[in-house]
Amino acid sequence: MRYPTQHLALPFFDEAHRRLVADLSDWAAQQRIDEADVDQACRQWVQSLGAAGWLRYCVPASHGGIFPVLDSRCLVLIREVLAFHSALADFAFAMQGLGSGPLSLAGTDSQQQVLHRVAAGQAIAAFALSEPMAGSDVAAMQTTAVAEGSNWIVSGEKTWISNGGIADFYLVFAKTDAAAGARGISCFYLPAQTAGLQVAERIDTISPHPLARLRFDACRVPDTQRIGPLHGGFKLAMQTLDIFRVSVAGAALGLARRAFAEARQYARQRPMFGQHLSDFQLTQSATGEMALRIDAAALLSYRAAWQKDVQKTATTREAAMAKLFATESAQWVIDRAVQMHGALGVTVGQKVEALYRDIRAMRIYEGASEVQSLIIGRSLFQEDRDASA
Ligand code: COS
């Protein structure tokens, strides 16, 4: 099935974006990776994406990337196309970017050397922020990093860490000032083989991918492996999420576009009461509603990405809107696609059945829908306060 391209004529995109999508669509349609073993498949996707040059969109040009600063529209489009073909391919791509994002944004030149390997698919990255008692409330994290000479001693636990178990390195956020809340967090680079770092548990989910709970048992980390400003880890995490949240919207769009294409194809072919499913007004109306939600989600996502790339203004609110609307809409669209397929839609092995599972976590990870609406509302009241100050 071909990824649709009409939306690339929108003024948010230029010729390079159109070429990128054409090339990536061809490439993605040719890949044959057996996804039965997710660890193995994920490693293979990272290697293939790296060898083909696609991971170069995840890191800055100074260290193996394509653009001096990440191009948000490319990230959105790449995730759309990959998610259209394989949720695991999208996952592998996204995690290379998110997992190395703080390094790209704030690493020193020598810290950023590893980005070449991230871009080549030779090093697998992971972003370790969430904890058992700190998901949405990041500032409540309990993992600590205590100074000891020129080292930090990192202790605690992280959970729901994507690529946990297969990553070559983890960017770990820890409290460097336990009393300072969001202003007392720093980010550290921990190679997977760091003494005291253990994969405590592998976590299975409805859309399988490498995921784990990690334990840090007094890990000794040199200060040279601290990324970005001391106590500046919360903002660094938020800045990283600002970039990648828009790309989650892209991934959700890719899943929704695939479900939409599957549903239309099925509706055209499925005989029913002497005609086809697509001949019923009920089906036409549901299809119209699906198209509407996909287009609205696309416009919000492309606006956020365009604004970041072209206007270069803060896009926290626009990114939150895009992520919230695109993931919720995709869930709705995919649910309609399953419904149109009838019993076939819930049959294991059907594409829409997999999409139904693949979309669900996107409404939770990288900031749950509730957090996105909070960010949107808070920023509007902040704007009101700024205007009246
Ligand atoms: N960019 C830069 N700085 C930001 C920022 C952003 N997007 N968002 C917040 N900040 C800054 C604030 O300006 C504030 O700075 P000062 O200390 O200088 O005033 C500081 O960070 C703390 O911000 P805030 O008070 O808003 O923090 P809260 O603890 O209230 O948390 C939410 C805000 C809930 C929005 C945040 O914790 C969040 O995004 N949670 C979801 C986390 C998430 O996505 N988890 C998934 C993990 S990855 S799968």
Residues whose N, C-alpha, C, O or C-beta is under 5 A from the ligand:
A	BS01	COS	L129 S130 G135 S136 D137 V138 A139 A182 R183 K235 M238 Q239 D242 T316 Y365 E366 G367 V371
